[in-house]
Amino acid sequence: MKAEAAWNRLKPDLARVLAALARWNASDGWTKDGGRYIPHPTTWLNREGWNDVVPGETPSMSAADMAAAQKRTDEAKAAHEAQMAALARKRSDELLGVGK
């Protein structure tokens, strides 16, 4: 089974998956039209659906998770700004003929 292979490859935390399934099972997205829009189990596992926030829910994060997320955001922003500055210097040098 593809879902079983996905499970074995991802090795998600069972308690977290079961909690997410309980939330999603009660959601409008999964109950409307007789459950017509419930994703295929393999698809849900492959996209790590247990990490998704059910519409209408407020995601809960620990202070440590929020700090880690902020750190990653700050690092990505600094890297982006450095890359953009380097590109701007390179383009400026090209336009001014520096290094020719």
N, C-alpha and C positions, 0 to 999 in steps of 0.2 A: 504494500500500500504506500502511496506517495505521502500521505499524512504521517504515517509511522516513520518513514525515512526522514521527513522534515523534522519530526519530533526528536529523533535520535541524533540528527545533525546539530540542531539548535540547543538541545538539552535545557529547555526553559524550566524555571522554578514551578513545580506543580501547584503549590499553594497560590502563587501569583496568577497562574493561568486559570485556575478554578475560580478565583475571586473575580477576575475579569470576565469570565464566561457568565457568572451570575449577574454581573452588572449589565453586560450586553444582552443577556437573555431577557431582561426586563425592559430593555430600551425600545423606543418607538421604531427605530430602524430595523430591529429584528422581529418585532411583533406585527408590524403593519402588513396587510395583505396576506395574512396567514403565514408569515415568516418567509415570504417570497424573496426578501433581500438579505437573507443570512448568507454570508460568504461561504464558499467551499472550505472545508477544514484545512486542506493543504494550503490554500491561498492565505487563509487567516494565520496559519502558523508561519509561512514563509515571510509574510510582512510583519511578523511579530505583533499581531493584533492585541495581545494582552497589554501592550504598552500604549495603545490608543486611548484617548479620552472619549468617553461616551458623551455625545452631544447633550448639553444641559448640565453636565457635571463640572465641578471645579477640580482641576487636577491637584493632587496632594503631593508635595515634595518636602522632604526633610530639609532642615537648614543646611546640612552638609551637601545634599544634592543641589540645592539652590546655589550655594557657594561654588561648587564645582562647575556648574553650568555657567555662572557668571565669569569664572576664571577662564573657561574655554572661549566664551564670547569675547572677553577682553584680549586674549591671546590672538584669536582670529582677527580681531579688529586691528591690533598692532601689526600683525603680519601683513594684512591687506594694505594698511597705510604705508608701511615700509616698501612694499612692492610698488605701489602707485608712485611714491616719491622717486624710487629708482627709475621707473619708466619715464617719469617727467624729466629727470636729469638727463637720461639718455636722449630723449627727444630734443631737449634744449641744446645739448651738445651737437646733435646732428644738424639742427637748424643754424647753429652758430658756426659750424664747420670745425669744431674743436676736435683735435686728434688727427687732422688731415695734413 
